[in-house]
């Protein structure tokens, strides 16, 4: 039975070249990877928008820009923790985010523990 099946498959495999099918497979894999790469949130564009909209050279404007970008980076890290084991190993607890300067100590209290109990 197996020999008949292999002969049958061999006969029809000659009709469709393997390189043709492999080309479709590679195209599918690369397009999925590129779609994921395009959806990764890069903070550069947001930083340019923040610097353009939050004007001023004084200390308050600088701290506002810095806080907004820290929040954006924090949101990215929190999402990456749930997807990437490397990021989770780097930031296993909220205290590690505080030590890295991405989060302030006052934000680690009730807010995250009630909304996200697994964090």
LOSEFI-692854 format. One line per field, with one value per residue (C-alpha): residue in one letter; x negated, y, z. Coordinates in Angstrom, 3 decimals, always signed. Each point is the difference from the previous one (the first is absolute). Example, Ala and Ser with C-alpha at 12.3 -4.5 7.8 and 13.67 -1.06 7.14 Angstrom:
# residues 2
seza	A:S
c1	-12.300:-1.370
c2	-4.500:+3.440
c3	+7.800:-0.660
This chain:
# residues 119
seza	X:X:X:X:X:X:X:X:X:X:X:X:X:X:X:X:X:X:X:X:X:X:X:X:X:X:X:X:X:X:X:X:X:X:X:X:X:X:X:X:X:X:X:X:X:X:X:X:X:X:X:X:X:X:X:X:X:X:X:X:X:X:X:X:X:X:X:X:X:X:X:X:X:X:X:X:X:X:X:X:X:X:X:X:X:X:X:X:X:X:X:X:X:X:X:X:X:X:X:X:X:X:X:X:X:X:X:X:X:X:X:X:X:X:X:X:X:X:X
c1	+0.000:-2.791:-1.869:+3.094:+0.475:-3.636:+0.140:+3.227:-1.524:-3.187:+1.958:+1.887:-2.972:-1.619:+2.911:-0.563:-3.644:-1.182:-1.630:+3.399:+1.634:-3.026:+0.286:+3.564:-1.054:-2.894:+2.244:+2.554:-2.616:-1.691:+3.299:+1.115:-3.332:+0.135:+3.564:-1.093:-3.034:+2.162:+2.331:-2.753:+0.527:-3.144:-0.182:-1.886:+3.056:+1.830:-3.046:-0.064:+3.707:-0.380:-2.947:+1.947:+3.195:-1.314:-1.842:-2.174:-3.574:+0.844:-0.245:+3.740:+0.160:-3.100:+1.426:+3.320:-1.737:-2.119:+2.981:+2.033:-2.841:-0.601:+3.677:-0.254:-3.103:+1.637:+3.053:-2.257:-1.986:+3.177:+1.261:-3.372:-0.130:+3.056:-1.410:-3.773:-1.798:-3.148:+1.854:+1.724:-3.380:-1.301:+3.070:+1.541:+1.616:+1.177:-2.964:-2.317:+1.889:-0.497:-3.719:-0.359:+1.709:+2.901:+2.535:+0.244:+0.442:+3.313:+1.499:-0.656:+2.535:+3.673:+0.278:-1.731:+0.700:+3.764:+0.240:-2.716:-0.277:-2.489:-2.518
c2	+0.000:+2.421:-0.800:+0.749:+3.292:+1.004:-0.873:+1.983:+3.026:-0.266:-0.043:+3.206:+1.692:+0.280:+2.142:+2.774:+0.983:+0.118:+3.396:+1.407:-1.195:+1.068:+3.492:+0.295:-1.224:+2.439:+2.851:-0.893:-0.179:+3.263:+1.869:-1.159:+1.052:+3.376:+0.564:-0.671:+2.253:+2.852:-0.324:+0.326:+3.370:+2.060:+3.004:+2.210:+1.327:+0.616:+1.801:+2.311:+0.734:+0.633:+2.311:+1.906:+0.396:+0.510:+3.236:+1.918:+0.050:+0.230:-2.808:-0.754:-0.587:-2.175:-2.110:-0.324:-1.243:-2.374:-1.349:-0.588:-1.948:-1.961:-1.007:-1.009:-2.100:-1.512:-1.042:-1.638:-1.858:-1.233:-1.358:-1.526:-1.746:-2.018:-0.954:-0.277:-2.224:+2.118:+3.123:-1.950:-1.248:+3.591:+1.381:-2.862:+2.288:+3.575:+0.775:-0.726:+2.585:+2.511:-0.789:+0.530:+3.392:-0.947:+0.167:+2.084:-1.646:+1.769:-1.723:-3.544:+0.028:-0.808:+0.931:-2.994:-2.558:+0.406:+0.313:-2.538:-2.567:-2.112:+2.855
c3	+0.000:+0.922:-3.218:-2.089:+1.806:-0.500:-3.702:-0.341:+1.723:-2.034:-3.249:+0.872:+1.630:-3.402:-1.230:+2.563:+0.509:+3.592:-0.544:-1.000:+3.222:+2.042:-1.476:+1.279:+3.427:+0.268:-1.160:+2.664:+2.782:-0.977:-0.369:+3.457:+1.499:-1.731:+1.226:+3.566:-0.409:-1.278:+2.993:+2.590:+1.684:-0.434:+2.335:-2.475:-1.833:+3.265:+1.407:-3.011:+0.433:+3.717:-0.516:-2.641:+2.002:+3.530:-0.487:+2.332:+1.199:+3.672:+2.526:+0.055:-3.762:+0.100:+2.826:-1.834:-3.153:+2.028:+1.945:-3.142:-1.603:+3.189:-0.009:-3.668:+0.681:+3.064:-1.980:-2.579:+2.645:+1.678:-3.308:-0.902:+3.389:-0.943:-3.398:+0.331:+2.473:-0.332:+1.133:+2.767:+1.245:-0.039:+1.817:+2.020:+2.591:+0.253:+2.252:-2.935:-2.056:+2.831:+0.200:-3.756:+0.258:-2.252:+2.829:+3.131:+3.381:+0.598:-3.072:+1.212:+2.831:-0.461:-3.652:-1.566:+2.699:-0.292:-3.768:-0.891:+2.806:-1.955:-0.138
